[in-house]
Amino acid sequence: MASGIYLIRNTVNGHCYVGSSVDIEHRWEQHHSSLKNGSHKNRYLQAAWNLYGEGNFSFEVDGLCPPSELRAIEQRLLDMGAGEYNLSRDATAPWRGVKRSPETCAKIGLAQIGRKQSRETVEKRIAKVSGQKRTPEQLERLRKAAVDKQPGKLCLERAHYTTRNIATKIEMVTTDGCTTTFPSMSAAVEAGFHSTSIRRSAKTSEPYKEARWTIKTAHITEAQAHGREVGIQTLLAANKARCTAIEAVAFDGTVTKFGSMNEVMRTGCNNTRVVRAINENRRYRGKTWRYAPPLSGGAKR
């Protein structure tokens, strides 16, 4: 078993393929088998093999070296212009810079559908990033992206359909048969229940809070639809305001500054009510709320 650099050379035009391996002989057997079967991954080398024939190709050992030096020497040869049949000029990442056809991309995408990562893989990925903190530059980019982000067309169409046509009622049936009806999901959340758990219970029929839940829909009037549209616009404004500086003014004139809506929410305030207080110029929790003047480089409201 020899470790080193090898060449697959076309004796007609002098073009070659540069490679490295810890077992040159075994690697040549792999190349030779794939080329004879017409299944080699390098389409340039396979096309030349098909055109010129097996008899016009030679396998050469360029030099022996330790495994730790294989990539460096191979990269040096590629940088010098050798390897006309190599798909990539990067010895460390052979597929870097290689453009795949739309058909190949479609096949790769189909192969990934339904593929699930193992528990060990997920845990390794989580452990790798656990405890890492984003730099100020990364946080600033995320903040700007969140402020400038607009809802997609499909999202707006779904919101419009839901607002115009459907109203949601939530029914809770306890084990003793007692039924409680909430006019909306928001009302159920305000009563202390979790929306995700309610939807899961309604979908799977599993009990939540020792009760079974049902989500019912019905058509609503234009007046109700207008009210819901206002609510959706308020919610969109609240989401956009998450990264906008906010000030709360108390009765005595004391001003409390918050860098974003997330900081306001950490104090126990409801972001939707804060936005309503700002838009309608009214008090919330005994304070007057307003957007702070934009900082330099920040997004303007």
N, C-alpha and C positions, 0 to 999 in steps of 0.2 A: 504494500500500500504506500504510494508516493504522494506527497503533498506539494502542489506547485501550480504553475500557470500553463495553460494549454491553448493551442490554436487549431481551429478547423479551417483549412486554407483551400480556396478554389485555385487549382493549378493553372487554370486558363487565364484568368484576369488578375490573379494575385490577391483578391479580396479575402478577408478572413473573419472569423468569429473568435473573440477573445473571451476566455473563461478561466475560472479558478476552482480548485477542489482539493479536499484533503485526501481524496482517493481518485487520482486521475484516471486510472484504468476503468474503474467502475463507472465514472462519469461519462467516459467515451462510449461505453456500452449503452448507457441510457440515451445519449444523443443519437447513436447509430440506429438503435431500435426505433426511436420516434421518427427519424428521417425516413427510414425504409417504409414505415407504416403510413407516412404522410400526416402524422399527428403532432409534429413538433410545434411547440408554443411560439417559436420565433418564425414569423411568417416570411421574413426576408430570406433567412437561411433555407427554409423549406422550399421556397419558390426557386432559389438558385439550384438547390439539389435536384429538384424536378426538371429544371431546364438543362443543366449540364450533365447530370447523371452521376451516379456514385463513383465511377472510375476517375472522375476529375476532381475528387476531393481527397485531401490528405490530413491526417491527424498528427499534430506536432506538439512535443513538449517544449515549451519555451524556456522553462527553468524550474528548479525545485527550490522550495523555501518553506519556513515554518508556517503553520496555520495562522499564527497571529499577524503575519505580514502579507497574506494573500490579497486582501482587499486593497491595501495601499499600492502594491505592485500592479495589480490589475487596473486600478484607477490611473496610475501613471501611464500605462500603455494606451488607455483610452484617451487621455489628455494629449498624448503625442499624435493622435490621429489614427491609431490602429483600431481594428474592429469595425469594418465597413458593414458587417451583417448584424452588429449589435443593435437592438431596439433602443436602448438607453445608453447615455454616456455617464451614468452614475453606477459605480460598482457596488455601492452599499445598498441602494434602493433601485433595482433593475427596472421597476415599472414606473419610476418617477418621470413625469413628462411625457409618458406614452399616451397618445390619444386613442381611445377605443371607439369603434363604430357604434352608431345608434342601436344596431341589432345586438351587439355584444353587451351594451349597457342595459338593454331590455332583458336579456337573459340573466344578467347578474341580479337585476332587480327582482325578477320572478323567483330566482333561487333563494332570495332572502325572505320572501313572504312566508310567514308562519314560523320562522326560525326564532327560537327563544334561547336566551343566554342561560347558562347554568347558574345555580345559586352561588357557587364558588367564584365564578367570573364577576358576577354583580358585586359580591362582597369585596373582591380585590379592587374593582374600580372605585367603590365607595371609600375604601381605606386609603387609596392613593390620593384622593382629593380632600379627605377629611382633615379639618383643622386649617386648611389653606385659606388665606384671606386675600381678597381682591385688592389690587393696587388702586390708588386714587384715580389714575387714568382710566382703568377699567370701569370703576364706579361711575365716572363722569360720562363715559360712552354709553353705559347702560341707562343712565338717567336721561340723556338726550334722546336715546332710541325710544324710551318709554313715553316721553312727552310728545315726540313727533309721530308716534305710531298711530295709524288710523285703522278703524275696523274694516275688514275686507268686504268685498261686494256680497259674497255669500252670507257672511255674518249679518250684514244689514238687511238682506232679503229675508233671512230667518226671523230677525227681530221684527221686521215690518209685518210678516205674516202672523207671527205670534201676537203682536200688538193689535192688529186689526181684527182678528177672527177668533182668538181663543182666550178664554179665561180659565184659570186653574183653581180648583177647590181641593182641599186636603181633608180627608176623613180619617179619624183615628178611632178604632174599635178596640176597647180593652177586653181583657179575658172575661170580665163579668157581663159583657154585652153592652156596656155604656159607649155611646157614640158621641164624638166631639168633632165638629166641622170647623175648619179654618177657611176664611175667604180667599186666602192666598198662601203661597209658600213663605212670604215675608212675615205674615201673621203667625205662622207656626214657628218660625225661627225666633220671633220676639217672645213667644211663649216659653222659650228655653229648649227647643228641639233643634236637631242638626239636619240641614237640608239634604246632605249627601246620604245620611242614614235613612231618612224618610224615603228617598228615591230608591235606595237599595231594598228596603223593606217592601215597597210597592212592586218592585220588579221581581223579587225572589220569593215573596210571601213569607219571609222570615220576620219574626216579631222584633220590634224595636221599642224599648221602654215598656216591655210587657204589653205591647199592643200591636195590632196589625193595621197597616196604613194603605190607603187607596188615594190615587191622584185622579181626579175627574176633570174633564175639560168641557167647555160649552162656548157657544158663540156669544159675543158681547155687543153692546150698542156702540154707535159712533161716539157718543159722549164718554163712555167708559174707555173706548179706544184712545180718545184724545188724552185722557188722564194718564193712561199707561204710556203713551208716547212721551209725555212730559217726564214721567218717571224714568224711562229709558235714557232720555237725554241727560237727566240729572245723574244717572249712574255712569254714563260715558264721561261726563264732566268730572265726576268723582275719581274715576280711574285715571283720567289725564292729569288730575291735580295731585296725584300721589307723589310726584317728583317736583312739585311747585312749592316754593317757600310760602309759609302761612303765618299770620300773626293773630293772636287773640288779645283783645283789649278788655280789661276788667273795668268795673264801675269807677275805681279810683284812678284810672288812666294807666295802670301798670300794663306793659306790653310784654307778652310772652311770645318768643319767636320759635318757630319750628322749621327745620330745613326741608321737610316734605310731609305729605299726608300720612306716610307711614309713621313718622314720629308723633303726629297727632293721635293716631290710632293706638299707639303704645301707651298713651295716658288714659285709655278707656273710652275715648270719644268715638262716635259713629261717623264714619267718613261721609255718608250720604247726608246726614243732618248738618254736618259742617258746611258742605257745599250749598245746601239749601239756605243756610243762614247767611252765607256770603252772597248768593245770588238775590235773595229776597231782603237783604239788609235787616235781619232780625237777630235777636239774641239766642244763643244756645248755651246752656249751662251757665247762664248769667254773664256771658261775655259776648262781645261783638267780634266777628271774625272777618278777616280780609286777606287777600293775597298780598304778599310782601313784594316790594319792588324787585324786579329780576336782577340777579347778580350778573357781574360781567362774564360774558361767555355763556350765560344760561339762556334757556328758551324764553321768549316773551309770550305772555299770555295774550 
